[in-house]
Amino acid sequence: MSQKLRITVWNEFRHEKESEIVRSVYPNGIHTAIGEGLGADFEVSYATLDEPEHGLTEEKLNNTDVLIWWGHKAHGDVQDEIVERVHQRVLHGMGLIVLHSGHFSKIFKKLMGTGCDLKWREADEKERIWVVSPGHPIVEGIGEYIELPAEEMYGEHFDIPQPDELIMVSWFEGGEVFRSGCTFHRGQGKIFYFRPGHETYSTYYNEQVRRVIRNAAQWAAPTTREYPKYGNHKPLEAIKGKANA
């Protein structure tokens, strides 16, 4: 592993090309805003849907410590071969941060093993994201809550497995609540789902949101432990029993 953690920010990069509203908020792409928010402590690179192999070649993933994923309107366009490639890298220790509508991405659904569906509404309503695990490193430097003046609503029930850790819970002006910050472990990989970030809002310029993503990247970093050995295994000591036929 290099001195700096190697972060790849993946984005469909379709909304910004097709919508003037989204382009006005994120003129250089949502991925660029997320990457700039990480700061200088990381080695940041980018990948997008319409690149060959969606920008996620084997070489690229093998040189990625943490992958950040934003997707929305084109989940079905992601090739299953690439999804499996990312899946294997997570099992082998690469960290994964899934943002907002990435809850419906092929890779998140594959890792969760559930439908990952939820309620939603676009009504420019206030979101208050409460920290419910204040000692967790992902919310280091965050106060009791993050308040966003306007966001898309996501509401329960969120069809995911029981999280390993519930870090944040959202309340919306319309009355719903949502599990907005959840961690999971799959194989040797660590996964963090973080809810906010609809494409028409400037959420990824919010410093507290950026701080959570930075913290999550540090938390999700792979360890240096070797991948476990599986399959048939010779005994470590002589077996004093009946010889195998």
Protein Blocks (a to p, Z undefined) as FASTA:
>chain_A
ZZbdcdddddfklmmmmpmklmmmmmnojklmmmmmnommbccddddfklghhlpafklm
mmcfbdcdddfklmmmpcfklmmmmmmmmmnopacddehjlmmgmklmmmnopnkiacdd
dehiacddddfblkbmklgoiafbdcdfbdcdddddddddddfbdfbdcddfkopacdfb
dcddehjbccdddfbhpfkbcklmpmklmmmmmmmmmmmpccfbdcddedjdddfbdcdb
dddZZ
